Amino acid sequence: SDEARIRELAEAIRSKCAQAQQMKQQTSSTSVSTGNMQLEVRRRLKEVIVRLQEDVRDTSMTGIQQRLQYTAQKFSLSFSVQRPLNLPTSCYISCESFFIEVCLDDNGYIISTKL
């Protein structure tokens, strides 16, 4: 009947309005969540730096790079190496917002680190 169809459509409209309201609430909580995510990323990067200081004992170039890569993977971060000609080797541990640069001399000794 027409009356049943009208009730059915009205219920569908109420349901869509409720879904839209939920999406609006989720969107506003997402901006708060993004701020929390940035704090979490900073906290994790600090953990990585502490871990680097604790774990990096091998002074060979390969050993240092392997430990840096392992540490990055453990925290679900990216790892890359750049070996520019006549410059120190740079290892990068990174995510979307931040990166850590570790510069190594030819013997594997850490020259500098940057966050």
Contacts in CASP RR format, 6 or more apart in sequence:
PFRMAT RR
TARGET T0000
AUTHOR 0000-0000-0000
METHOD contacts of the structure
MODEL  1
SDEARIRELAEAIRSKCAQAQQMKQQTSSTSVSTGNMQLEVRRRLKEVIV
RLQEDVRDTSMTGIQQRLQYTAQKFSLSFSVQRPLNLPTSCYISCESFFI
EVCLDDNGYIISTKL
38 97 0 8 1.000
41 95 0 8 1.000
41 96 0 8 1.000
41 97 0 8 1.000
41 98 0 8 1.000
42 98 0 8 1.000
44 75 0 8 1.000
44 77 0 8 1.000
44 95 0 8 1.000
45 95 0 8 1.000
45 98 0 8 1.000
45 100 0 8 1.000
45 115 0 8 1.000
47 75 0 8 1.000
48 71 0 8 1.000
48 72 0 8 1.000
48 75 0 8 1.000
48 77 0 8 1.000
48 93 0 8 1.000
48 100 0 8 1.000
49 100 0 8 1.000
49 113 0 8 1.000
49 115 0 8 1.000
51 71 0 8 1.000
51 74 0 8 1.000
51 75 0 8 1.000
52 68 0 8 1.000
52 71 0 8 1.000
52 100 0 8 1.000
52 102 0 8 1.000
52 113 0 8 1.000
55 67 0 8 1.000
55 70 0 8 1.000
55 71 0 8 1.000
56 64 0 8 1.000
56 67 0 8 1.000
56 68 0 8 1.000
56 110 0 8 1.000
58 64 0 8 1.000
58 66 0 8 1.000
58 67 0 8 1.000
59 107 0 8 1.000
59 108 0 8 1.000
59 109 0 8 1.000
60 108 0 8 1.000
61 89 0 8 1.000
61 104 0 8 1.000
61 106 0 8 1.000
61 107 0 8 1.000
61 108 0 8 1.000
64 91 0 8 1.000
64 102 0 8 1.000
64 104 0 8 1.000
64 108 0 8 1.000
64 110 0 8 1.000
65 81 0 8 1.000
65 89 0 8 1.000
65 91 0 8 1.000
65 104 0 8 1.000
68 79 0 8 1.000
68 91 0 8 1.000
68 93 0 8 1.000
68 102 0 8 1.000
69 79 0 8 1.000
71 93 0 8 1.000
72 78 0 8 1.000
72 79 0 8 1.000
72 93 0 8 1.000
73 79 0 8 1.000
77 93 0 8 1.000
77 94 0 8 1.000
77 95 0 8 1.000
78 92 0 8 1.000
78 93 0 8 1.000
78 94 0 8 1.000
78 95 0 8 1.000
79 91 0 8 1.000
79 92 0 8 1.000
79 93 0 8 1.000
79 94 0 8 1.000
80 91 0 8 1.000
80 92 0 8 1.000
80 94 0 8 1.000
81 89 0 8 1.000
81 90 0 8 1.000
81 91 0 8 1.000
81 92 0 8 1.000
82 89 0 8 1.000
82 90 0 8 1.000
82 92 0 8 1.000
83 89 0 8 1.000
83 90 0 8 1.000
84 90 0 8 1.000
88 103 0 8 1.000
88 104 0 8 1.000
88 105 0 8 1.000
88 106 0 8 1.000
88 111 0 8 1.000
89 103 0 8 1.000
89 104 0 8 1.000
89 105 0 8 1.000
89 106 0 8 1.000
89 108 0 8 1.000
90 101 0 8 1.000
90 102 0 8 1.000
90 103 0 8 1.000
90 104 0 8 1.000
91 101 0 8 1.000
91 102 0 8 1.000
91 103 0 8 1.000
91 104 0 8 1.000
92 99 0 8 1.000
92 100 0 8 1.000
92 101 0 8 1.000
92 102 0 8 1.000
93 99 0 8 1.000
93 100 0 8 1.000
93 102 0 8 1.000
94 100 0 8 1.000
98 115 0 8 1.000
99 115 0 8 1.000
100 113 0 8 1.000
100 114 0 8 1.000
100 115 0 8 1.000
101 112 0 8 1.000
101 113 0 8 1.000
101 114 0 8 1.000
102 110 0 8 1.000
102 112 0 8 1.000
102 113 0 8 1.000
103 110 0 8 1.000
103 111 0 8 1.000
103 112 0 8 1.000
103 113 0 8 1.000
104 110 0 8 1.000
104 111 0 8 1.000
105 111 0 8 1.000
END
